[in-house]
């Protein structure tokens, strides 16, 4: 079984800066492009499902650890569709391996 370690905000900031400072210019550009596209997808889903962009982004953030992008998109759509129908949840959302 995996152990999840909760780090302090200071450690998290330090890790983020270490990653940013060690990235090449191309990696930084690629990351900025990725997040710009991800934000656009959040805006589109927010319009389609009549929720806020921060709501969609929050769902992504909650479900994304250890998942690939395609799985994240599918999981977010499942959650948003479920909420639209307001029915009992019958699906699964994969985050960490069982």
N, C-alpha and C positions, 0 to 999 in steps of 0.2 A: 504494500500500500504506500502511496506517495504521501509525503508530509508537506503541507503548505506552511511556509514561513512568512509571517507578517512583519515587514520591515518598517522602521520608523520613517516619518516623512523626510528627515535629513538624509538617511541612507538612500531612499528612493531618488531624491534630487541629485545626490552624488552619483548614483548609477546612471541617471539620465544624462548628466553633464559628461560623464566619462564616455558614454556612447557617442554623444554629439561631437566631442572633441577628437575622438579617434576615427570618425567617419571621413571618408574622402568627399570632395566636392560633389562628385557624381552621385554618391550614396545619399548625400543630403538632398540633392535635386530630386532623385528618385523618390525619396521619402516624402518630400513636399508634394510631388505630383500624385503619389498614392493617396495621401490624406485629402488633397483637394478633390480627387475623384470620389473618395469615400464620403466626403461631406456632401457632394452633389447627389450621391445615391441616397443619403439620409434625407436630404431636402425633397427628393422625388417621392420617397416612401411616405414622408410626412404629409405631403399634399394628397397622395392617393388615399391614405388611411385617416386623414383629418386629425393628425396628432402633431405635436411639436417636433422640431428637428432634434432638440435635446432629448426628447423621449426616445426617438429612434436611435440616436447615438448612445444613449444609456443602455438600451437593449443590446446593441453591438458590444459595448464594453463589458456587460455582464456575461454574455455568452461566448466571447471570443477566445479566452485563454485556451491554448493548446489546440486550436482549430485552424484549419485552412480558410482562406477567404470564401471559397464557394460554399463550404459548410456554414460559415457565419451568415452569408446572405440567405441561404435556405432557412436557417433557424430563425432569423429575424422575421422573415416573411411568415413563417409558421406562427410565431407569437402574435404578429400584427393581425393575421387572418383570424386567429382564435379570438382576439380581443374584439374584432369587428363583429363576430357572430355571437359573442358572449355565451358560449356554450362550455360545457365541461371539457377540460383539456384531455384529449385522448392520444396525443402525439408524444414524441420524445424529442429532447434537445440534447445533443451531445456536447459535453464540455471537456470533461476529463475521462480518460479510459477507465472502464470499470475494473 
